[in-house]
Amino acid sequence: MTADFVTKRAHKKSRAGCQTCKTKRVKCDEAVPKCGFCEKRDFTCLYTHKSPRSSSSSTSSLSPSPNGFHPEDRFPADGIETMDDESEFWSLVIAPQPVAKITTPLGALTPTDLRLMHHWSTSTWNTLAIGKESSNLLLVDIPPLAFENEYLLNCILGIASLHREHGNPGNEVDRKTTAVYRVKALNGFRQAIAHADSKPLNWEAALIMAILLLCLCSKDHIYNEDLTVVNWLVFYRGLSAIITMKSYEAVRRTLVSPIFQREITKLRIVPVIPTILINLLEGIGPLDPDFEFLEHYCQALDSLGILYASLRQDGIAPELWIRVVTWPSFTKQPFAECGKERRPRALVLLAHFLCFVKLIKGLWWLENMPDTEIRMIMDIIGPQWERYMLVPLEAITLPKKEDIANLLLR
């Protein structure tokens, strides 16, 4: 038994039919609001309207039919097929997805925060401190502490911005960004200290903050007329005040203790102080305005003698650099006040200290600072003190650290 099959002539597809008819490959009668094919089968009927073609591209816009079809409805569940003519198919309008926010106990980080935190964790962390253990502390342990203490977070972000600025000098955006974070860090830290009685202070965060301020405020002057080396004295007095909230022994038991070491090796030779600096203080008589500070000048000079001995014993090495960076911690508050008052003898001692700062290698935040400071000191104290400044003035003319070391030891 046979049957005759009649071949159905393929129809020419309408370009104005509904989308469902196109997917089913049937002729659409283009009735509105619902074509006959969809009406009989209770299908969703969707018409698309094409926007005028431009010279560069052609797009179609999605227009829901009056029956309430929405783009998320897509197609009937029983009739999805691959389109054979995608140019005829409506284009999907993809809305931009919201950027995922990175949050901390302090709140969400801004895009600038994230960019600087990335710079800190990839480039800055191992360029700030002396010794592998201290550097690892800055990478692993300090960021979580910063995420809980806003002033510390602003400090490390400010240092990261300063590092970017150092690598791209003259960039006004980086300079302004650094200034903003610096001000926020300093103001936040002052408020945290001021309200320590009423609001518990994270002691470890405050300790680290006091140290990192040396970096944040060394490459650029906070105030136009301030000496960075004098600010160091002030910052170390602040650190000393934070330490005395507990004790130095308590610092040794903290997670951040490696960054507070003041020596790597014991000093085995007797410190020798240059004659010119001894003469500087021998001239202080009872009627001299500096007489009341003589004890503190002598103490600063004795601690400076340790640097001369370390240079002779260890050479230009981390053992010396540790002692140089921590030297201001051996001075007392009255000596810091003498520096702030710009007393010539205090500034001369600081100029000789800056010669040792020039011997440190690998810390970008100290580059060029000693030369600038020595020149500023000479301008402040005037030519009558020049004979005490001969070594520092010669040191800024020497390009090699070995030559500076020989100058200091002769």
N, C-alpha and C positions, 0 to 999 in steps of 0.2 A: 504494500500500500504506500502510495506516495502522496506527498502534499506539495502544492505549488506555493513557493515563497515569493512574496512580492517585496522587492527591494525598495526601501523608503528613501526617497531623494533627500539628501542632506539640505537643510535650509540654510539660508545665509543668515549668519548671526547678526542680530540687531545690536548696534552699539549704544542704544538708548534703553535697553531692557533692564529689568531688575537684576540684582546680583545673584539671587537664588536661581533664576532661570539660566543664567550663564554657567553657574556651577553644575547644574543638571543637564546642560546642553539641550535645552528645549526652547522653543520659540515663545517669546513673551509678548502678551498682547498690550503691555505697557499701560494697563489700566491703573488708576490711582484712586484711593490711596493704596490699594492692594491689587496686584494683577490676578487674572483668573486662575493661573496655575497655583499660585500660593494660596488663594482664597479656598480652593477646593481641598487642598491638603493641609490647611491650617499651618502653613509655613510662614516664617518671618519674611517680610518683603522689604528689601532695601534697594533704594535707588541711589546712584552716585552722580554727582554733577562735576564736570571737569572745569577747572579754572582756565582762563585764556592762556594759550601757550606763549612763552617768552622766547627770546632768541637763544637763550642759553639752556633752558630746562623746561620740562613739562611736568606739572604736578596735578594731582586730583585731590579734591577735598571731600571729606567724609560728611555726608548729610543724612541724618536720620530721617526715616520716613515718618509720616504722621502717626503711625501705629506705636511709636515710642521705642523703636530699636536703638540700642546704644552700642558703641564700638566694642565694649567688653562682652556683648552677647555673641560676637563672632558669627558662626553659622549654625544651622540646625544640626543637632547631634547625629542625625541619621543620613547626612548627605554631604559630608566634607570631602572634596576632591581637589587634587592639585590643579591650579589654573594653567591652562595651556596658552594663555595670552596675558602675561602679567602687566603688559602696558595698558590693558583694559581694566586692570584691577585697581581698586582703590588703595591708596598709599596709607600706611599706618602713621599716625601722628604720635611720635614718641615724646612724652614729656620728660624733661631732664630730671634725673633722680637727685634727691637731696644729698648733699655731702655728709657722710657719717661724721659725727662730732666725736672728738677725743676729749673725754672728761676726766677730771681729777677731783680729789676732795675739795679743791678750791673752785671748781666749775669747769666749763668747757674752755679748751685752748683755742686761741684765734689762729688763723692761717699764719700770721707772722710768728706767733709763739711756736707753732709746729716747725716752721722753717728754721728758726734759730735753735730749737731743741735738736733738730737733725744735725745742724752744723756742730753743735756742742758734742754730740755723741759720735760724730765721724771725724772731726778735725780739731776741736779745741781742747778736749779733756786732757790730752797727754802733752800739752804745751804750756802748762801753767805751774806745775810743781816740780820739785827735784826728787827723783827716786821713783821707781816703778810702783812701789806699794802705795805711795801717795797719789800717783796718777790713776791707778786702778780704782782707788776710793772715789775719785771724781767721776769716773765713768759708771760704776756699779751702785754705789751707796748714796751718793749725794742727790741724784735726780729724784728718787722716791721721797727723800727728806724734803726736797724743794716743793714737790707736789702737795705737801701738807703745810707749807709755810710760804706765804705769798712773797714776802720780802726776799727770801732766798731764791725763789723761782725767778723773780725779776732780776736778781743779781746775776745768776748764771746765764740768763737770756741776754742781759746787757753785755756780759763778757763775750758771749758768742757773737753778738753784733759788733763789738769792738774788734774782735778777731777778724771778722769779715772786712771791717773798715781798714784794718792793718794791711790786709791782702789787696785791697782796692782803694788806695789812698786818694783822697779828693772826692770820693763818692758822697754827695750831700745827703742822699737818702739814708745810707748807713750811719752817717754822723748824727743825723736827727734821731734815728731809731735808738742808737746807743744812749743819747742824751735823755730820751724819754724813759728808758728802762733804768738808767742810773738814778734819775730823780725819784722814780717810783720805789726803787730798792732802798735808797737812803731814807726817804720819808717813812716807808713802811717799817724799816728797822728801828728808827727813832721812836715811832709810836709803840712798837712792840716792847721796847725797853721801858718806855715811860709808863706803860700800863701793866708791867710785869707783876705788880702786886695784886691787881684785880683780875687779870687774865693770865693763866699759866703760860709761861714762856718755854718753848722747846729749847732746852739748853744746848743740845748738840747742834741744832740748826743755827743758833745764835753764835756758837763758837766758829762754825764754818763761815758764816757770814762775815764775821770780823776779820778772818784771814783773807777771804776772797775780795774784800774791799780794796786790798792792796793792788790786786790786778785791775779791778774795775776802775780805779781812780788813779792809775799810774801813767797810762798812755796819753791821757788828755786831762787838762786842768779843769777842775770843777769851777773854780773861781779864777778869774783872769790873773789875779795878782798873787795867788797862793803858790808856794813851793811844794811840789809833790813830796819831796823828802820830809818836809815838815808835817804834811798830812800823814805820812807813815807813822811818825811819832805819836800823833793823835790817835790813829787807828789802833796802834798797839796798846795805848793806854786804855782804849775801849775794850780791847780783848782782855787785858789784865783785869778790868772790872768784872767782865763776864766770868772769867775763871774764878775770881774770888767769891762768886755766888755759891760755889762749892769748894773745890780745891784743885791744885795741879795734879794731885794723885788721882782725883776723880776723872780728870781728862785722860789719864793713861788707861783708864778702864773703859773708855768709850769706844764706839765703833770708828770714830774719826781721829783717833789718837795718832796714827802714822803721820798725819800732815802737821803735827805740832812738835815734832822732834827738832831739837836745836843743835844737835851734833851727831855725826855718824861715827867718828872715832874720837878717842880721848886725845887731848893735847899733851904732848910729851916734852915740849920745850918751853922755856921761860919767855913770856911776851917781852918784846923790846919796842919801846915807843920812840919815834923820831925826835931828835933834839929840838927841831923847830916847833913842835907841838908842846913840848915841855916848856919852852921859852914863852909860848903863847899864854900859858896859865901862870907862869912865875911872875908875870908883870901885873898880876891882880893884887893890889894893895887894899888896906882897910878902907880907903876913901874911894876906891873904884866902884862904880855902879854894879859891877859884876861880883863884888866880894861876897854878897849874901848867897850867890849861886856857886861859889867856888867848889864846894863839896860835890855838887852834881856835875860840874864840868869835869872834875877829876874822875868821877865814876864813869862818865861817858868815854873819857880818854883811856881809862884802864880797859874797858871793854873793846875799844878800838885796837888796843895792843894785842888782843886775842886774834884779831884778823891778820895782823902782821905775822904773828907766830904761826898761824895756820897756813898762811901763804908760804912761809919758809919750810914748814913741815910737809904739807900735802901738795903744794903746787897749785896750778889752776885746775881744780878738780871739784867734784860734788861735795867733798868734805869741807872745802872752803866755802862753796856757794851756800850751803845750808847755814853756816855761821853768818854769812853776809846778809842773807834775807831776813834772818831773825835777830840781827844786831839791835834794831830799835827796841826789842823787847827787854833788853838789859838796861835801858835808860829809864829815868824816873820822870814823873809828871812835871817837876820844876824845870827840867832840861827841855821838855817839850814846850813849856811856856816861853822859855828863852828863845826857842826857835820861832815860835809864833810872833814874838815881839821883835824878831829879826836882830837880835843882839849879835854883833860881829863875831865874837869868839865862838858862839854856838854855831853860826853859819860856817865858819872856817872848819870846825870839826866835822860838820856834815859834808863839806866839800871833799875832805880827805876820805870820808866814808864812801862817797860816790865814786871815787877811784876804784874801790873794790867792787862796786856794782858793775863797773865796766868789764870786769873779768868773768862775769857769769855768761855761760853759753846756753843757747837753746830756749831762752824765755823771751818770746817776742815782745811781751808787754814791758820789758825793760830797755828795749833797743832805743838808742838815741836820747833817752831820758837823762842819764847822767851828764852828758855834754851840755844839754840845754840848761840843766839846773846849776851846773858849775858857772856857766856864763852869767846866769841870773844872779847868783850869789856875789860874783865879782862886781856886777853893776850896783848891787844893793849896798855893799860894805864900803866901796870906794877904794881909791889907789893907796890910801894910808895903810891898808892891810895887805897890800899886794905881796909883800915879802913872805907872808904866811901862806900865800896861795900859789906859790911857784910850782909846786908839784902837781896840784890839780889842773892848773892851766897848761902845763906841759902834757899831762896825761890825755887831754882832749885832742892833742895834735898827733898822738901816736895811733896808727891804724891797727897794730898787732897787739894782742893781749900779752904776749910774752914780753914785749918791750915795756908795757905798762907795769908788769910784775917786776921787772928788773929795776924800773924807776922807783917803785915803792920799797924795794929791799936794799937799795944802795946806801 
